[in-house]
Amino acid sequence: MIAPLGTLAFLATLWLLVVLGASVLEESGAKIAAALKGKPPRREMPVSARVRIRSRFQKPIRAKARLRAAA
């Protein structure tokens, strides 16, 4: 009875590795193919992101060491 469970675990692990490998190739397959052909990879258009900028800048606060008097 343990052999079918071991086989099932092996097949599930193998399936997971195939799925992960396919996802990696989907993301970087074009870069790998371009590298194997000796061509520079195509650059994707950069996505612009909005950056929020404060209009007023605060001065940095400096920490000062204070000694406490012994009680």
C-alpha positions as CSV (number, residue, x, y, z in Angstrom):
1,M,0.0,0.0,0.0
2,I,3.0,2.3,0.5
3,A,4.2,2.0,-3.1
4,P,1.2,3.7,-4.7
5,L,1.4,6.6,-2.2
6,G,5.2,6.9,-2.9
7,T,4.4,6.9,-6.6
8,L,1.7,9.6,-6.1
9,A,4.1,11.8,-4.2
10,F,6.8,11.4,-6.8
11,L,4.4,12.3,-9.6
12,A,3.1,15.3,-7.7
13,T,6.6,16.5,-7.2
14,L,7.5,16.0,-10.8
15,W,4.4,17.9,-11.9
16,L,5.2,20.8,-9.6
17,L,8.8,21.0,-11.1
18,V,7.4,21.0,-14.6
19,V,4.9,23.8,-13.7
20,L,7.6,25.9,-12.1
21,G,10.0,25.3,-15.0
22,A,7.3,26.4,-17.5
23,S,6.7,29.6,-15.5
24,V,10.4,30.5,-15.4
25,L,10.7,29.9,-19.2
26,E,7.6,31.9,-19.8
27,E,9.1,34.9,-18.1
28,S,12.7,34.7,-19.4
29,G,12.5,32.5,-22.4
30,A,12.9,35.3,-24.9
31,K,16.1,36.5,-23.1
32,I,17.5,33.0,-23.1
33,A,16.7,32.5,-26.8
34,A,18.3,35.9,-27.7
35,A,21.4,35.0,-25.7
36,L,21.8,31.7,-27.5
37,K,21.5,33.4,-30.9
38,G,24.0,36.0,-29.8
39,K,21.6,38.9,-30.2
40,P,21.0,41.6,-27.6
41,P,17.6,41.1,-25.8
42,R,14.7,43.3,-26.6
43,R,14.1,45.9,-24.0
44,E,10.6,46.3,-22.8
45,M,9.0,49.7,-22.5
46,P,9.5,51.0,-19.0
47,V,6.3,51.5,-17.0
48,S,6.0,54.9,-15.7
49,A,5.0,55.2,-12.0
50,R,3.7,58.2,-10.2
51,V,5.9,59.5,-7.5
52,R,4.5,61.5,-4.7
53,I,6.7,64.5,-3.7
54,R,6.2,66.6,-0.7
55,S,6.1,70.3,-1.4
56,R,7.7,71.2,2.0
57,F,10.9,69.6,3.2
58,Q,11.5,69.2,6.9
59,K,14.9,69.8,8.3
60,P,16.6,66.7,9.7
61,I,16.3,66.3,13.4
62,R,19.5,65.9,15.2
63,A,19.6,63.7,18.3
64,K,21.5,65.1,21.3
65,A,22.9,63.0,24.1
66,R,21.7,63.9,27.6
67,L,23.2,62.6,30.8
68,R,20.8,61.8,33.7
69,A,21.7,62.9,37.2
70,A,22.1,60.0,39.6
71,A,19.3,60.0,42.1
